[in-house]
Amino acid sequence: MAALKYAGMDDTDSEDELPPGWEERSTKDGWVYYANHEEMKTQWDHPKTGKKKRCAGDLPYGWEQETDEKGQIFYVDHINKRKTYFDPRQAFTVEDAMVKPKRYDGNTSALEILQGRDISDRVVVITGGNSGIGLETARSFALHGAHVILACRNLSKASKAVSMIQQEWHKARVEAMVLDLVSLRSVREFADSFKAKKLPLHILICNAAVCTQPWHLTEDGLESTFQTCHLGHFLLVQCLQDVLRCSAPARVVVVSSESHRFTDLLDQSGKVDLSVLSPTQKDYWSMLAYNRAKLCNILFSNELHRRLSPYGVTSNALHPGNMMYTSIHRSWWLMGLLFTLARPFTKSMGFLCVPSII
């Protein structure tokens, strides 16, 4: 077979040996295919055995995949300072039938979820991507080749997050843009600035949130927890809806919470009471405001999927995990103490599961 031929040991009667004029190649994501130079055609099945194979595992240490000016993939061995068009993983292939779906659990990291996936053609926007869940998600996407935009209120902190990711991989395409969800004007300005870049938008992750905030009104006259956790994202999706549709297949991912179960939006007569979404100071309780915003996240995600899925844009809401330790609690000392005590029993940012994102 080609792997043995590459090593100079092609004198074999193995059933995997290719007929004259055939060559074994691999795609960018590791699937093996066969080229017939005499008939100028390619196929996925081995010409003798009819089996399908793919390369097993990642590239060896020190190797990197590149693309030449003709769009053809080649491999660089940085240790031995050489390059080849032969995929070094082809010496270790497995039959397609033997590849089983991976099982994920609470200890699975975001990097493991995306392992082996080529998402270099995706553009991703993540709100609140400079810390916590947003940063780990942004890091995982960027290290797998996506063009990632951190949409954050604090540009200085976002720029530090960009530098951190680029220190891990100098080719990471990641940048920061200003987005302050407590200002509807800022949301519209961000959308206009993003559109001016003339980029597609394949994944929009509505992640930013606050919790246990003291009551105060935004410049738009709305309660800040509701506007940050829900209304700002609602407007952002509306402003970018046309870009999402033009980029289809695309998706919106809304980070919600199990706490949505501990509230409702109905009054005593069973009708939706909109006044509870932006309550007065005397009717405000921070955790209840957070719970209501998270319930709105899910209702919004469901309706968004119903409206946009016919156009190739899906929407998913997710719960990131029980007692996930982040800085979201920073405004209330009691909640901070609770999270500190519970931290040894919670998932860290390195073990973030990101379902339904790609």
N, C-alpha and C positions, 0 to 999 in steps of 0.2 A: 504494500500500500504506500501512499505518498509519504507517510511519516517515516517508514523504513527507507524508502528511496532517498529521502532528504538526508538520512544518516549514512547513506552509502551501503545499505544492506537490503537491496531490493530483490535479491535472488531467493525467492520463496514461492512455495506452492499454496500459500494461504488463500482461503476463499475470499479474503478481503483484498487480495491483489487486484489492481485495476487492469482492465484490458488495454492494449496498446492504443495510444491516442487520447486516453482519459487522464484527467487531473483532479485531485481532491482540493477543494478550497473551503473557506469558511466565511460567513457573513460577519458583520460588525458585532453582532450580539452572540456569536459563537455557534450558529447552526452550520452544519457541514453540507455542502452541495458538490455536485460533480459536473465537470466541464468536458464535453466531447469536442476536441479540437478538429476532428475530421468532419463532423456534421455541423459544427458551430452551434451547439445547443447546450443547455444546462438542465440538470434535474436534481431533485432532492434525494431520490432513492439510489442506493448503491447499484451500479449496473449489473453486478453478479448476484448479490444476496437480496436486493430489494429492500434492505434495511435503511432506516433513517437514523442519523447520529447527530450528536452535538458535542462540542468541546466541554470537557469537565473542568469546573473550577475557574479561578481567575488566572490572569496572566502571571507567569513566574515573576519572582521578585526582580526588580530592575528593568522590566519590560514595559513598554508603553505603546498604545495603538495610535497611529496617525493616519492622515489621508493626504495623498499627493494631489498635484494640480489637476489630474484627470479624474479625481474622485475615487481612486482605487486605494484600498486599505493596505498599509504596510506596518511593520512592527519594528520598534527600535529597542535594541539591547544596550542600555546605558552602561552596563558594567563592562561589556566587551567592546563597546564603541562600534557597533555594526547595525545594519538594518536589513530586513528581509521581507519579502511578500508572503512568506510562509508563516502561518499562525503556529507558534510554538506549542499551543495547547492541542494541536491536532494529533500529537503523539499519544494523547490521553483522551480518547473519546469514549462516549457511552451511547448505547442504543437509546433511541427516543423513548421506547417502551419502558426503559428502566428509570427514566427521569420522573420522580414522584413529586407532587406538589409539596411545598414546604409547609410545615405546621408552625404557626405563630402563637405565642403566649405572652404573658405579662412581662417576661424578661427579654422579649425581642426588641432590638433597637431599630430606630428609623433607618440607619445605614444597612441593616440586615434586610429590612423590607425591600429596599431598592437594589440590593446586590445583584449585579449582572444585568441591570436594565440600562439601556442607552436612552437618555432623555435629553440629548444635546440639541434636539430640535424644539424643545418646549420653552415657553416664556412663563414664568411664575411670579405672581405678586402676592406677598404675604404681609398682612397688617400686623404691627407689633412684632416684627421679625428680629428685633435687636436683643431680645432676652427670652428666657424660659422656653416654652413650647415652640414659639415662633422661630427662635434662633436655631434650635435643633432641627426643625423642619427645613429652614432655609439652608443650613449647613449640609444636610443630607441631599437636598436637591442639587445644590451647587457642586458638591463633590461627585455627583453623577452626571455632570455636564450641562444642566439646565441653566438658562439665563434667569437669574433670580433678582427681583427688586424688593428691597426691604422698605415698606411703607410705614414710616415711624414719625411720631411727634417730635422726638428729640434727635435732630440730625447728627449731633456730636456722638451720641451713644450708638446710633445706627452705623456711622462711619467706622467706629471701633469694631463693631461686629463684622463689617465688611473686611477690614484688615485682618481680623482673626481667621476668617474663612480663607482668605487669599494666602495667608501664611501656611495653611495646611496644604494648599494646592495653588501654585502660582497661576495656573490657567483658569481658575474658577471665574466665571462670569457673574459677578454679583455687584450690585450698586444700591445706594440709598437714596430715597426721595422723601420729602416732607409730606406727612399726612396727619392732621390732627382731627380725630373723630369728634371732638367736642365742638368743632366749628364746621357747620355745613358749607360755609364759604371755602374752607380749606379742602374739604372733600371734593368740591367741584373744581378747585384749582389743581388738585392732584390729578383728577381725571383728565383735565385739559392738557396738563403737562405730559401725562403718559401717552395720550393720543398723538401729541406732537412728535413723539419718537417714532411713529409709524411702525410700531411693533405689533405682532399678534399677541393674543392673550389666551393661553391654553388652560391655565390653572389660576384661579383667584381664591386665596385662602383667607377667610374672614376670621382672624385669630385674636386680635387685640381685645382686651377686656379689663375692667376694673372691678373690684369687689370691696365691700365694707368701707365705702367712701362716705364721708360726711355729706350732708345735704347741701347742694348748691346748684344754681341754675347756670346753664351755659349762655354764651352770647346770643343764642337763638331762643332763650327763654324756656328751655327744657331741662328736666332733671338730668344731671350729668351721667349717672350710671346707665340709665335707659338710652341716652344718646350715644354713649361710648360703646356699649355692648351690643346695641341693636340698630338704632335709627341711623347712625353714621354709616354702618355697613349696608343697610338697606339702600341708602342714597348712592353709595359707591357702586353697588351692583347695577342700579338703574342707569347711572352715568356711563358704565362700561359695558352695558348689555349689548350694544351694537358691535363692539370689538369682539366680545365673546362669540357672538353668532357668526361673525365673519371668520373666526379662528376655529370653528368646529372641525373635529370633535374637541370640545372644551368642557370645563366643569368648574363649579363653585363648591367650595368646601367651607362649611360653617362650623366653627368649634363651639359647641354648646356645652351642656353639663347635665348630669343626672339630677341636679337641684331643680330642674324645670318641673319635676314631679311635685314639688312641695309648694305649689301655689296654683292659682287660676286667675282668669281675667273676667269672671262673671260676677254680676251683682246678685242680690237676693232673688230677683225674678228670673235669673238664668240668662240674662242678656249680657253682652260684652260691655264692660264698664271701662271706657277709654281713659277716664280720669285717673285710674290707678297706675297708668303707665308713667305719668309725670306728676306725682303727687305733691301736695304742699308740704312744707316743712313739718307741720304737726302730724301729718299722716305718713311720714316717711320712716321706713326701717330699712337699713342698708341691705341686709341679706334678702329681704323680701323683694326689694327692687332688683337685685341681681337675679333672683329666681325668675321673676316675671320677664326680665330681658331675655333670659335663656329659653323660656317657653316661647317667646316671640321668635327667637332664632329658628326653632324647629318648625313652627307654623310657617314662617317665611320660606325656609328651605323646601318644605314640601310643596308649597304653592309655586315657588320658582321652578321646581322640577316639572310640575304639571304644565306650566306655560312654555318653558324653553326646551324641554326634551325633544319635541318634534323638530326643532331646529339644530339638534346635535349638541345641545348644552345640557349637561346633567347637573344636578345639585344634590349634595349629601350633607347631613348634619352628623356630628360625631361627639362622643363623650371621651375625653382624653385619658381617663383613668381615675380611679378612686384616690382621693387624698394626694393628688399629684403635687409635689413640692415645687412651687414657683414663688415669684415675688408679688403675686396678685394680692396677697393678704397684707401688704406693707402699710396700709392706712389705719389698721386697727391692731393695737398691741395685744389684745386678747387672742385674736385669730393668729397673730404671729407666734405667740407662745404655744398655741395648740399645734400649729404646723411644725414648730421646732421639736416639740416632744414626740410628734408622730413621724418625724423625718426618717428614722431608721427603718420604718415599716412601709415607706412609700416608694413609688417608682421615681428614679432620678431622671433628669433630662436625657441621659444617655440611653435610657430604655423606654423611649417614646414610640409607641405604635402609631403609624399614620395610615389607617385604612382608607380606602376609597379615594386616594389622591391621584393616582396615575391611571 
